[in-house]
């Protein structure tokens, strides 16, 4: 049975709207929410780094996840973008059906 995933993608703030729009326009997700300001601390180049970013919360299907990830990898400015797909444990069935229907359209 086709299920949906929630995906987290961190991205520079000025890139968030274009990435979200591209993901949705290409039917790689039914919906993308943007949390416009997150603060990230992470290891990079053997140092703790800090950056102010946006967080995309993407709702997609299992079958679209790989295509969505490929789209992000091709369009994301980072060398190593955060793309974390979480399996859905429970959800409102009508919302699940909405995500499935919107990602299946051409």
N, C-alpha and C positions, 0 to 999 in steps of 0.2 A: 504494500500500500504506500502510495506517495505521501511523504510527510514534508513538513516545512522546517526550515532552520532560521535561527536568528544569528546574524553575522555582525561582528564588531569590526570596524575599520577605522583606524586613526589616520588623520590626514591634516596637512596644513590648512588652517582656517580659510584661506583665500581660494583653496581648491575644492572645498567641501560641496558647494552647490553644484558645480559642474559635474563632479563625480556622481553625486546622488541623481542628478537629472539624467546623465548618461546611462546609469544602471537601470533606471525605470524606463526610459525611452526605448531601450533595447530589450525590454521585457525579461530582464535578468532577475528582476524582483518586482513584487507588487507595490512595495512601499519602502521608502528610506526616510528615516528620521535623522535630523541633524541636531546633536547637542553641540552648540556653537563654541563652547569654551571648556576645554579640559586642560589640565596641567599634567605633563608626563615627565617622569624621571625614569631613565633607562641607561643600561650599559651600552656604550658604542665606542669603538676605537680605544678600548681599555680605560675608559673614563666614564664616570657617571655624568650623563647629559640631562639637560632640562629643555623642554620645549612647550609652548602653548599651541594646542592643536584643537581640532574639532573631532567629534566621534560620530561616525555614521552607524546607525542601527538599521540593518537591512533585513527585510523579510522575504525569503525566497524558498524555493523547493529544493529537495535533495537533488533532483535531476538537473536543476539549473545552477547548482552551486559551483561546479567546475568551470562552466562558461562565465559565470559572474566573476570568479576569482581570476580567470585569464584576462577578462576585461580590465579589472582593477590593476593587475600586474602590468598591463600594456599602457595604462593611463596614469598611474600613480607616480608622483615625483620621487618617492623614496626608493633607495636601492633594495631595502628589505621592509616592505610594508607589513603592518599588522593586519592580518585577515584571519579572524577566528570564527569558525562556524560552530554554533552550539545546537545540539539536537533538541528538538522540542519535546518536552515531557507531557505537557497538557496545554490545551488552548480551547477557546470558544470554537466549536465546530464550524459555525458559519464564517468565522474569520479565516480558518484554515481553507475552507472552500473558496473564499475570495482570493487568497494568495495563489492557490492552484489555478483558478480560472484566469487570473490576470497574467500569469507567467506562461500560460499555454496559448494565448492569442498571438497572432502574427502581426 
